[in-house]
């Protein structure tokens, strides 16, 4: 098996995990944006409010993941 000089399997696995978490944050924030855009097109204000709250939930979740990543990297 070929191994990159100066890295170990564990380091590469940690990098993959970090990238996966960052990707999760990105997708969560993109979903929140799509939900907010949908609220602007809706005539039903109650449904718009529910979707807006869902978008906020996703943003909170993304902040939590980012905080966890920052703590792991500190």
C-alpha positions as CSV (number, residue, x, y, z in Angstrom):
1,X,0.0,0.0,0.0
2,X,1.3,3.4,-0.9
3,X,1.3,6.0,1.8
4,X,1.9,9.7,1.5
5,X,5.1,10.8,3.1
6,X,4.6,12.6,6.4
7,X,1.0,11.5,7.0
8,X,-0.5,8.5,8.6
9,X,-3.8,6.7,8.0
10,X,-5.2,8.2,11.1
11,X,-4.5,11.8,10.0
12,X,-6.1,11.1,6.6
13,X,-9.1,9.6,8.3
14,X,-9.4,12.7,10.5
15,X,-9.2,15.0,7.5
16,X,-11.9,13.0,5.8
17,X,-14.1,13.3,8.8
18,X,-13.5,17.1,9.0
19,X,-14.4,17.5,5.3
20,X,-17.6,15.4,5.8
21,X,-18.6,17.6,8.7
22,X,-17.9,20.8,6.7
23,X,-20.0,19.4,3.9
24,X,-22.8,18.7,6.3
25,X,-22.7,22.4,7.4
26,X,-22.7,23.5,3.8
27,X,-25.7,21.4,2.9
28,X,-27.6,22.4,6.1
29,X,-27.1,26.1,5.3
30,X,-28.0,25.7,1.7
31,X,-31.2,23.9,2.8
32,X,-32.0,26.8,5.1
33,X,-31.6,29.3,2.2
34,X,-33.9,27.3,0.0
35,X,-36.5,27.2,2.7
36,X,-36.3,31.0,3.2
37,X,-36.6,31.5,-0.5
38,X,-39.7,29.4,-0.6
39,X,-41.3,31.5,2.2
40,X,-41.1,34.5,-0.1
41,X,-43.2,32.8,-2.8
42,X,-45.9,31.6,-0.5
43,X,-49.3,33.3,-0.1
44,X,-50.0,31.3,3.0
45,X,-48.3,33.2,5.9
46,X,-48.7,30.4,8.4
47,X,-46.9,27.9,6.1
48,X,-44.3,30.6,5.4
49,X,-43.7,31.0,9.2
50,X,-43.3,27.3,9.6
51,X,-40.8,27.1,6.8
52,X,-38.9,30.1,8.2
53,X,-38.7,28.4,11.6
54,X,-37.4,25.2,9.9
55,X,-34.7,27.3,8.2
56,X,-33.7,28.8,11.6
57,X,-33.6,25.3,13.0
58,X,-31.1,24.3,10.3
59,X,-29.0,27.4,10.9
60,X,-28.8,26.6,14.6
61,X,-27.8,23.0,13.8
62,X,-25.1,24.3,11.5
63,X,-23.8,26.6,14.2
64,X,-23.7,23.7,16.6
65,X,-21.7,21.5,14.1
66,X,-19.3,24.4,13.5
67,X,-18.8,25.0,17.2
68,X,-18.0,21.3,17.6
69,X,-15.5,21.5,14.8
70,X,-13.9,24.6,16.3
71,X,-13.6,22.9,19.7
72,X,-12.0,19.8,18.1
73,X,-9.5,21.9,16.2
74,X,-8.5,24.1,19.2
